Amino acid sequence: MNRRDALLTLAALTPAVLAFARQEGMAMESSTKGSMEGGAGRRMPVIFAAHGAPVLLDDAVWMSELAAWAKAMPRPTGILMLSAHWEARPATLGATTPVPLVYDFGGFPEKYYRTKYPAPGAPGLAARVRELLRAKGIASADDPRRGLDHGAYVPLVAMYERADVPVLQLSIPGLVPADLFALGRALAPLRDEGVLLFGSGFLTHNMRYAFRPGTPAWAVKFDAWVADALSRFDVDALQDFQRRAPAAGTALPTWEHYAPLLVAVGAAAGSAASPATGGGAAADAVPRVTFPISGWWMDGAFTKRSVQFD
């Protein structure tokens, strides 16, 4: 079963529990309000979330888990999103003004194409990202017409429903583990500026197993291996997962959905001392790692495991 057919089947199987109408016509709120609340002056966590297909928005349990997670974190002044669904070299910044979403899927019911997420743009954050990347010799580019794809807006609809936090999407610049890790390290100072660094992907993503009943042993083993490596913050193992992890080739036949995790790991590893910690944090301090969401989507082969680095 190819990806398109699998998603079509998923759309047909998933019951519509939540209405999308609430997203239509949502008024854009001032980004100034966001900058005055919560995350300013506090070190933000770094997160990686399993994002699901657009029909995640009909999964009441998963939606509530994502909403509770966001509520438990400090409120960010901005969100820098790295989704598995945008790979472009060099690292490319998306729109800094509100533009239409990217409905990067086909054959779904019409309601999925009416979903809106009118978050404020983040031109100041974009300028800061360019500055940080330039300081580390990492090339960047701009695509001012590129909106948020479903890997970006689907979790945001659940987590920040009012769409009142400025959002900037940054592309995944290829699939070289060391480069992704270095990108995260370069972006780490944003944590002390109230920015939520947000990787969105999936730790297991094999569409051939999307609708087979039960969770296969290979998925359980791979998920457990990644959880253990994250808990120990074994950055070498996490980067070398294709050789070290059990069933890596089955869990991730292509691994763009794992790539945002490596950026998040790099950002967590590279956080420098900050005023928030009194200048006492070591540049490579081991972060606290938790798993706010776990379990399996539709009791199948897709792990919902999501990660927070503090």
C-alpha positions in Angstrom: 0.0 0.0 0.0 1.5 3.3 -1.0 1.4 6.5 1.2 -1.6 8.1 -0.7 -3.8 5.0 -0.5 -2.9 4.4 3.1 -3.9 8.0 4.1 -7.1 7.6 2.1 -8.0 4.5 4.1 -7.1 6.2 7.3 -9.4 9.1 6.5 -12.2 6.6 5.9 -11.6 4.6 9.1 -11.2 7.4 11.6 -14.5 8.7 13.1 -15.0 12.4 13.0 -15.1 13.3 16.7 -14.1 16.9 16.6 -15.3 19.6 14.3 -13.0 21.6 12.1 -15.4 24.5 11.8 -13.9 26.2 14.8 -10.8 26.8 12.8 -12.6 28.7 10.1 -12.3 32.5 10.3 -10.3 32.5 13.5 -9.2 36.1 14.1 -5.4 36.6 14.2 -4.2 37.9 17.6 -1.4 40.3 18.2 2.1 38.8 18.5 2.8 41.4 21.2 0.5 39.6 23.6 2.5 36.4 23.2 5.8 38.1 23.8 4.6 39.5 27.1 3.5 36.1 28.5 5.1 32.9 29.9 8.3 32.0 28.1 10.0 35.4 28.1 13.0 35.3 30.4 12.7 31.6 31.0 14.5 28.7 29.4 12.1 26.9 27.2 12.1 23.1 26.7 12.9 21.5 23.4 10.3 19.1 22.1 9.7 16.4 19.5 6.1 15.4 18.8 4.6 12.6 16.8 2.3 14.5 14.5 -0.1 12.0 12.8 -1.9 12.6 9.6 -4.5 15.3 9.3 -7.1 12.9 10.7 -5.3 13.2 14.1 -7.6 16.2 14.6 -10.5 13.7 14.8 -8.7 11.7 17.6 -10.1 13.1 20.8 -7.7 11.3 23.1 -4.6 12.4 21.2 -5.8 15.9 20.8 -6.4 16.1 24.6 -2.9 14.7 25.2 -1.3 17.4 23.0 -3.4 20.2 24.5 -2.4 19.1 28.1 1.2 19.0 27.1 1.2 22.5 25.8 -0.6 23.7 28.9 2.1 22.2 31.2 4.9 24.0 29.4 5.8 27.7 29.8 4.0 29.8 27.2 6.5 30.5 24.3 7.1 33.9 22.7 7.5 32.1 19.4 7.7 28.6 17.9 10.4 27.4 15.5 8.9 24.4 13.8 10.9 21.7 11.9 8.6 19.2 10.2 9.4 15.9 8.5 7.4 17.1 5.6 9.7 19.9 4.4 13.1 19.0 3.3 15.1 21.7 1.4 18.7 22.6 1.2 20.1 24.8 2.5 18.1 25.3 5.7 15.2 27.4 4.4 13.0 29.7 6.4 9.3 29.7 5.5 6.9 32.6 5.4 7.3 35.4 7.9 3.8 36.8 7.2 0.6 34.8 7.2 0.1 32.8 4.1 -2.2 29.8 3.3 -1.4 26.4 4.8 0.2 23.7 2.7 -2.4 20.9 2.3 0.3 18.3 1.4 -2.1 15.3 1.0 -4.7 14.2 -1.5 -8.0 12.5 -1.6 -9.3 13.5 1.8 -12.8 14.7 2.7 -13.2 18.4 2.0 -13.2 19.4 5.6 -9.5 18.7 5.9 -8.8 21.4 3.3 -10.8 23.9 5.3 -8.6 23.7 8.3 -7.1 27.1 9.2 -4.2 28.1 11.4 -3.7 31.8 11.1 -0.8 32.2 13.4 1.1 35.5 13.4 4.3 35.6 11.4 7.6 35.8 13.0 10.0 38.1 11.0 12.1 38.9 14.1 12.6 35.2 14.9 13.6 34.6 11.2 16.2 37.3 11.5 17.6 35.8 14.7 17.7 32.3 13.1 19.7 33.7 10.1 22.1 35.3 12.6 22.6 32.1 14.6 23.1 30.0 11.5 25.5 32.4 10.0 27.6 32.5 13.2 28.1 28.7 12.9 28.8 28.8 9.1 25.5 27.1 8.3 23.9 28.3 5.0 20.3 29.5 4.9 17.7 30.6 2.4 14.2 32.1 2.4 10.9 30.9 0.9 8.5 33.7 1.8 5.5 32.0 0.2 5.9 28.7 1.9 3.2 28.1 4.5 2.9 25.5 7.3 2.5 21.9 6.2 0.4 19.3 8.0 3.4 18.1 10.0 3.5 21.7 11.4 0.0 22.8 11.8 -1.7 19.5 12.9 0.0 19.4 16.3 -0.3 23.2 16.6 -4.0 23.1 16.2 -4.2 20.8 19.2 -1.5 22.5 21.3 -2.1 26.2 20.6 -5.6 26.2 19.3 -6.1 30.0 19.4 -3.2 30.4 16.9 -1.9 33.4 18.9 1.8 32.4 19.1 4.1 33.5 16.2 5.3 30.5 14.2 8.2 30.1 11.8 8.9 26.9 9.9 12.5 25.9 9.0 13.2 23.1 6.5 15.1 19.9 7.2 18.3 20.5 5.2 19.0 16.9 4.2 19.5 13.6 6.0 23.0 13.7 7.4 22.8 13.0 11.1 25.8 15.1 12.1 24.5 18.1 10.1 21.1 17.9 11.8 22.6 17.7 15.2 24.8 20.7 14.4 21.8 22.6 13.2 20.1 22.0 16.5 23.2 23.1 18.4 23.3 26.4 16.4 19.6 27.1 17.3 20.0 26.3 21.0 20.3 30.0 22.2 16.7 30.5 21.1 15.6 28.6 24.2 16.7 31.4 26.4 14.7 33.9 24.3 11.4 32.3 24.9 11.3 30.3 21.7 9.9 26.7 21.6 12.1 24.6 19.4 9.6 22.1 18.0 10.5 19.0 16.0 7.6 17.2 14.4 7.9 13.7 12.9 7.4 10.0 13.9 9.7 7.5 15.5 8.2 4.7 13.5 6.8 5.3 10.0 6.2 2.4 7.8 3.0 2.8 5.7 3.0 -0.9 4.7 2.0 -1.7 8.3 -0.5 1.2 8.7 -3.6 -1.0 8.9 -2.4 -4.4 10.1 -4.0 -5.3 13.4 -1.8 -5.2 16.5 1.6 -3.6 17.2 4.4 -5.6 15.6 7.4 -6.8 17.6 9.8 -4.7 15.5 8.0 -1.5 16.3 8.0 -2.3 20.0 11.7 -3.0 19.9 12.6 0.1 18.0 10.5 2.3 20.1 12.0 0.9 23.3 15.6 1.3 21.9 15.0 5.0 21.1 13.4 5.6 24.4 16.4 4.1 26.2 18.9 6.0 24.1 17.0 9.3 24.8 16.7 8.6 28.5 20.5 8.1 28.6 20.9 11.0 26.2 23.3 8.9 24.1 23.7 11.3 21.2 26.1 9.1 19.4 23.7 6.2 19.4 20.8 8.4 18.4 22.8 9.7 15.4 23.9 6.2 14.4 20.5 4.6 14.8 20.5 3.0 11.4 23.4 0.7 12.5 22.7 0.4 16.2 18.9 0.2 16.6 17.0 -3.1 16.2 14.7 -3.2 13.1 15.7 0.4 12.1 15.1 -0.4 8.4 11.6 -1.7 9.0 10.7 1.1 11.5 11.9 3.8 9.1 12.2 2.6 5.5 13.0 6.3 4.8 13.9 8.4 7.8 12.8 11.9 7.2 10.3 11.5 10.1 13.2 10.8 12.5 15.3 13.8 11.3 13.5 16.4 13.4 14.4 14.4 16.5 18.1 14.8 15.8 17.7 18.6 15.5 15.9 18.6 18.8 18.6 16.5 20.4 21.3 18.9 19.1 19.4 21.9 20.5 19.1 20.1 23.9 22.8 19.2 23.9 24.0 22.6 22.8 22.1 24.9 25.2 24.7 27.4 26.6 24.7 29.1 30.0 21.9 31.6 30.3 20.7 34.4 32.5 17.8 32.1 33.4 20.3 29.7 35.1 22.6 32.3 36.5 25.2 31.4 33.9 25.8 28.1 35.5 24.6 25.6 32.9 27.3 23.7 31.0 27.2 23.9 27.2 26.8 20.1 27.0 24.9 19.5 30.2 22.7 16.4 30.1 19.1 17.5 29.9 16.1 16.0 31.7 14.2 13.8 29.2 10.6 13.0 29.6 7.9 11.4 27.4 4.7 13.4 27.7 2.9 11.2 25.2 3.4 7.5 24.4 1.4 4.6 23.2 0.4 3.5 19.7 -1.8 5.1 17.1 -4.9 3.0 16.4 -3.1 0.1 18.3 -0.9 -0.3 15.3 2.7 0.2 14.2 3.0 4.0 14.7 4.3 5.0 18.0 2.9 8.2 19.5 6.1 8.7 21.6 6.8 12.4 22.0 9.8 13.8 23.8 10.5 16.9 26.0 14.1 18.0 26.8 14.4 20.4 29.8 
